[in-house]
Amino acid sequence: MTTVLKRDVGRFLKEMKVHYGDVWRMPSSKYLLQPDFVVVDPKTGKKTKVSFVSLDDGEVVGVVYDEMG
């Protein structure tokens, strides 16, 4: 189930970069078909899909995101 967060999208992505290092905008990523998060900017209403990329052993190696149209 996708979690919805109401936060500033830019700030959220900066925080992800601090913790995970690799954060990529990938519009056609298969990981975004069922995102882990949908971040909604409360001021602008802009929505962004965010998913963790993990290896087979479960280790998270990065984050992918894309804006929702």
DSSP file (Angstrom, degrees, kcal/mol; ACC not computed):
  #  RESIDUE AA STRUCTURE BP1 BP2  ACC     N-H-->O    O-->H-N    N-H-->O    O-->H-N    TCO  KAPPA ALPHA  PHI   PSI    X-CA   Y-CA   Z-CA
    1    1 A M              0   0    0      0, 0.0     2,-0.3     0, 0.0    33,-0.0   0.000 360.0 360.0 360.0 135.8    0.0    0.0    0.0
    2    2 A T        -     0   0    0     35,-0.1     2,-0.4     1,-0.0    35,-0.2  -0.562 360.0-139.2 -78.8 135.3    1.3    3.4   -1.0
    3    3 A T  E     -a   37   0A   0     33,-2.1    35,-2.5    -2,-0.3     2,-0.5  -0.800  10.5-146.1 -94.6 135.0    1.9    6.0    1.8
    4    4 A V  E     -a   38   0A   0     -2,-0.4     2,-0.4    33,-0.2    35,-0.2  -0.899  15.8-171.9-104.3 126.1    0.9    9.6    1.2
    5    5 A L  E     -a   39   0A   0     33,-2.4    35,-3.4    -2,-0.5     2,-0.9  -0.947  18.1-146.7-116.5 136.6    3.0   12.3    2.8
    6    6 A K  E     +a   40   0A   0     -2,-0.4     2,-0.3    33,-0.2    35,-0.2  -0.851  53.2 118.0-103.4  98.2    2.2   16.0    2.9
    7    7 A R  S    S-     0   0    0     33,-1.0     2,-0.4    -2,-0.9    -2,-0.1  -0.958  75.3 -76.7-151.8 163.9    5.6   17.7    2.7
    8    8 A D     >  -     0   0    0     -2,-0.3     4,-2.3    33,-0.2     5,-0.2  -0.574  42.1-146.0 -65.0 121.6    7.6   20.0    0.6
    9    9 A V  H  > S+     0   0    0     -2,-0.4     4,-2.5     1,-0.2     5,-0.2   0.907  94.2  51.1 -62.9 -45.3    8.8   17.7   -2.3
   10   10 A G  H  > S+     0   0    0      1,-0.2     4,-2.0     2,-0.2    -1,-0.2   0.912 112.3  46.7 -60.0 -43.7   12.2   19.3   -2.7
   11   11 A R  H  > S+     0   0    0      2,-0.2     4,-2.1     1,-0.2    -1,-0.2   0.908 110.8  52.5 -65.6 -41.9   13.0   19.1    1.0
   12   12 A F  H  X S+     0   0    0     -4,-2.3     4,-1.9     1,-0.2    -2,-0.2   0.927 110.3  47.6 -59.8 -45.8   11.9   15.5    1.1
   13   13 A L  H  X S+     0   0    0     -4,-2.5     4,-2.0     1,-0.2    -1,-0.2   0.861 109.1  54.1 -66.7 -35.4   14.1   14.5   -1.8
   14   14 A K  H  X S+     0   0    0     -4,-2.0     4,-1.6    -5,-0.2    -1,-0.2   0.904 108.3  50.1 -62.9 -40.6   17.1   16.3   -0.2
   15   15 A E  H  X S+     0   0    0     -4,-2.1     4,-1.6     1,-0.2    -2,-0.2   0.875 108.2  52.7 -65.5 -36.9   16.6   14.3    2.9
   16   16 A M  H  X>S+     0   0    0     -4,-1.9     4,-3.0     1,-0.2     5,-0.5   0.894 106.4  53.7 -64.3 -38.7   16.5   11.1    0.9
   17   17 A K  H  X5S+     0   0    0     -4,-2.0     4,-1.5     1,-0.2    -1,-0.2   0.859 106.1  53.4 -63.8 -35.3   19.8   12.1   -0.7
   18   18 A V  H  <5S+     0   0    0     -4,-1.6    -1,-0.2     1,-0.2    -2,-0.2   0.909 119.0  33.5 -65.0 -41.8   21.4   12.5    2.7
   19   19 A H  H  <5S+     0   0    0     -4,-1.6    -2,-0.2    -5,-0.1    -1,-0.2   0.826 133.8  23.2 -86.4 -33.5   20.4    9.0    3.8
   20   20 A Y  H  <5S-     0   0    0     -4,-3.0     2,-2.3    -5,-0.2    -3,-0.2   0.597  78.8-152.2-113.8 -14.9   20.6    7.0    0.6
   21   21 A G  S  <<S+     0   0    0     -4,-1.5     2,-0.8    -5,-0.5    -4,-0.1  -0.283  74.5  75.0  77.5 -58.1   23.0    8.9   -1.6
   22   22 A D        +     0   0    0     -2,-2.3    41,-2.3    39,-0.2     2,-0.4  -0.815  53.1 160.3 -98.7 109.7   21.6    7.8   -4.9
   23   23 A V  E     -b   63   0A   0     -2,-0.8     2,-0.4    39,-0.2    41,-0.2  -0.984  14.9-177.1-129.3 118.3   18.3    9.5   -5.8
   24   24 A W  E     -b   64   0A   0     39,-2.8    41,-2.0    -2,-0.4     2,-0.7  -0.910  29.0-134.5-122.5 143.1   17.3    9.5   -9.5
   25   25 A R  E     +b   65   0A   0     -2,-0.4    41,-0.2    39,-0.2    39,-0.1  -0.866  35.8 166.1 -89.9 114.9   14.4   10.9  -11.5
   26   26 A M    >   -     0   0    0     39,-1.8     3,-1.7    -2,-0.7     6,-0.2  -0.790  16.6-174.7-134.8  88.9   13.3    8.0  -13.7
   27   27 A P  T 3  S+     0   0    0      0, 0.0    -1,-0.1     0, 0.0    39,-0.1   0.806  85.4  41.0 -56.9 -35.0    9.9    8.6  -15.3
   28   28 A S  T 3  S+     0   0    0      3,-0.0     2,-0.1     5,-0.0     5,-0.1   0.143  82.6 139.1-103.3  21.3    9.6    5.1  -16.9
   29   29 A S    X   -     0   0    0     -3,-1.7     3,-1.2     1,-0.1     4,-0.2  -0.407  53.7-140.7 -69.5 137.5   10.9    3.1  -14.0
   30   30 A K  G >  S+     0   0    0      1,-0.2     3,-1.3     2,-0.2     4,-0.4   0.753 100.7  68.7 -65.9 -23.5    9.2   -0.2  -13.2
   31   31 A Y  G 3  S+     0   0    0      1,-0.2     3,-0.4     2,-0.1    -1,-0.2   0.724  92.9  58.4 -67.5 -21.0    9.7    0.7   -9.5
   32   32 A L  G <  S+     0   0    0     -3,-1.2    -1,-0.2     1,-0.2    -2,-0.2   0.440  78.8  86.8 -91.3   0.5    7.2    3.5   -9.8
   33   33 A L  S <  S+     0   0    0     -3,-1.3    -1,-0.2     1,-0.3    -2,-0.1   0.886 111.4  17.1 -64.6 -36.5    4.3    1.4  -11.0
   34   34 A Q  S    S-     0   0    0     -3,-0.4    -1,-0.3    -4,-0.4    -2,-0.0  -0.736  95.6-158.2-131.6  82.9    3.5    0.8   -7.3
   35   35 A P        -     0   0    0      0, 0.0    16,-0.2     0, 0.0    -3,-0.1  -0.185  20.0-139.1 -66.6 153.9    5.4    3.6   -5.5
   36   36 A D  S    S+     0   0    0     14,-1.2   -33,-2.1     1,-0.2     2,-0.3   0.833  87.7  18.1 -76.0 -34.8    6.3    3.3   -1.8
   37   37 A F  E     -aC   3  50A   0     13,-2.6    13,-2.6   -35,-0.2     2,-0.5  -0.968  55.1-158.3-135.1 149.7    5.3    7.0   -1.2
   38   38 A V  E     -aC   4  49A   0    -35,-2.5   -33,-2.4    -2,-0.3     2,-0.5  -0.980  22.1-156.8-121.0 116.7    3.3    9.7   -2.9
   39   39 A V  E     -aC   5  48A   0      9,-2.8     9,-2.1    -2,-0.5     2,-0.5  -0.838   6.0-164.9 -98.1 124.8    4.6   13.1   -1.6
   40   40 A V  E     -aC   6  47A   0    -35,-3.4   -33,-1.0    -2,-0.5     7,-0.2  -0.943  16.6-137.5-113.2 120.5    2.1   15.9   -1.9
   41   41 A D     >  -     0   0    0      5,-2.6     4,-2.8    -2,-0.5     5,-0.2  -0.665  11.8-151.2 -74.4 117.6    3.3   19.5   -1.5
   42   42 A P  T  4 S+     0   0    0      0, 0.0    -1,-0.2     0, 0.0   -34,-0.1   0.764  91.3  47.7 -65.0 -24.4    0.7   21.2    0.7
   43   43 A K  T  4 S+     0   0    0      1,-0.1    -2,-0.0     3,-0.1   -35,-0.0   0.897 128.0  19.6 -82.2 -42.0    1.3   24.6   -0.9
   44   44 A T  T  4 S-     0   0    0      2,-0.1     3,-0.1     0, 0.0    -1,-0.1   0.650  90.8-128.6-104.6 -18.6    1.2   23.7   -4.6
   45   45 A G     <  +     0   0    0     -4,-2.8     2,-0.1     1,-0.3    -2,-0.0   0.493  52.4 156.8  79.6   2.7   -0.6   20.4   -4.7
   46   46 A K        -     0   0    0     -5,-0.2    -5,-2.6    -6,-0.1     2,-0.4  -0.415  28.7-151.8 -64.1 132.0    2.3   18.9   -6.7
   47   47 A K  E     -C   40   0A   0     21,-0.4    21,-2.8    -7,-0.2     2,-0.4  -0.892  12.8-173.2-112.7 139.1    2.5   15.1   -6.4
   48   48 A T  E     -CD  39  67A   0     -9,-2.1    -9,-2.8    -2,-0.4     2,-0.4  -0.997  17.5-139.3-132.7 130.6    5.6   13.0   -6.7
   49   49 A K  E     -CD  38  66A   0     17,-3.0    17,-1.7    -2,-0.4     2,-0.4  -0.719  23.6-172.9 -86.4 137.5    5.9    9.2   -6.7
   50   50 A V  E     +CD  37  65A   0    -13,-2.6   -13,-2.6    -2,-0.4   -14,-1.2  -0.998   6.7 175.3-135.5 133.2    8.8    7.8   -4.8
   51   51 A S  E     - D   0  64A   0     13,-2.7    13,-2.7    -2,-0.4     2,-0.3  -0.987  27.0-125.1-136.6 148.0   10.1    4.2   -4.5
   52   52 A F  E     - D   0  63A   0     -2,-0.3     2,-0.6    11,-0.2    11,-0.2  -0.704  19.3-143.1 -86.4 141.8   13.1    2.5   -2.9
   53   53 A V  E     + D   0  62A   0      9,-3.0     8,-2.9    -2,-0.3     9,-1.2  -0.932  27.9 178.7-104.6 123.6   15.3    0.4   -5.1
   54   54 A S  E     - D   0  60A   0     -2,-0.6     6,-0.2     6,-0.3     5,-0.1  -0.908  25.9-120.3-128.6 155.6   16.5   -2.7   -3.3
   55   55 A L    >   -     0   0    0      4,-2.5     3,-2.0    -2,-0.3    -1,-0.0  -0.267  44.3 -93.0 -79.8 173.6   18.7   -5.7   -4.1
   56   56 A D  T 3  S+     0   0    0      1,-0.3    -1,-0.1     2,-0.1    -2,-0.0   0.796 127.0  57.0 -60.1 -28.7   17.4   -9.3   -3.9
   57   57 A D  T 3  S-     0   0    0      2,-0.1    -1,-0.3     1,-0.0    -3,-0.0   0.438 122.1-106.0 -84.7   2.4   18.7   -9.5   -0.3
   58   58 A G  S <  S+     0   0    0     -3,-2.0     2,-0.3     1,-0.3    -2,-0.1   0.367  70.6 144.9  94.2  -4.9   16.6   -6.5    0.7
   59   59 A E        -     0   0    0      1,-0.1    -4,-2.5    -5,-0.1     2,-0.4  -0.530  49.1-129.8 -71.1 127.1   19.4   -3.9    0.9
   60   60 A V  E     + D   0  54A   0     -2,-0.3    -6,-0.3    -6,-0.2     3,-0.1  -0.650  32.3 171.1 -79.3 127.2   18.2   -0.5   -0.2
   61   61 A V  E     -     0   0A   0     -8,-2.9     2,-0.3    -2,-0.4   -39,-0.2   0.492  57.4 -20.5-115.6  -8.0   20.6    1.0   -2.7
   62   62 A G  E     - D   0  53A   0     -9,-1.2    -9,-3.0   -41,-0.1     2,-0.4  -0.990  54.7-110.2 179.3 179.1   18.8    4.0   -4.0
   63   63 A V  E     -bD  23  52A   0    -41,-2.3   -39,-2.8    -2,-0.3     2,-0.3  -0.993  20.5-163.7-132.6 136.6   15.6    5.9   -4.5
   64   64 A V  E     +bD  24  51A   0    -13,-2.7   -13,-2.7    -2,-0.4     2,-0.3  -0.914  15.2 171.4-118.1 150.9   13.7    6.7   -7.7
   65   65 A Y  E     +bD  25  50A   0    -41,-2.0   -39,-1.8    -2,-0.3     2,-0.3  -0.969  13.1 179.5-150.4 163.4   11.1    9.4   -8.2
   66   66 A D  E     - D   0  49A   0    -17,-1.7   -17,-3.0    -2,-0.3     2,-0.2  -0.936  34.0-104.9-162.8 149.5    8.9   11.1  -10.8
   67   67 A E  E     - D   0  48A   0     -2,-0.3     2,-0.4   -19,-0.3   -19,-0.3  -0.479  34.3-122.7 -73.8 145.8    6.3   13.8  -10.8
   68   68 A M              0   0    0    -21,-2.8   -21,-0.4    -2,-0.2    -1,-0.1  -0.761 360.0 360.0 -90.5 136.8    2.7   12.7  -11.3
   69   69 A G              0   0    0     -2,-0.4    -1,-0.1   -23,-0.1   -21,-0.0   0.457 360.0 360.0 -75.6 360.0    1.0   14.4  -14.2
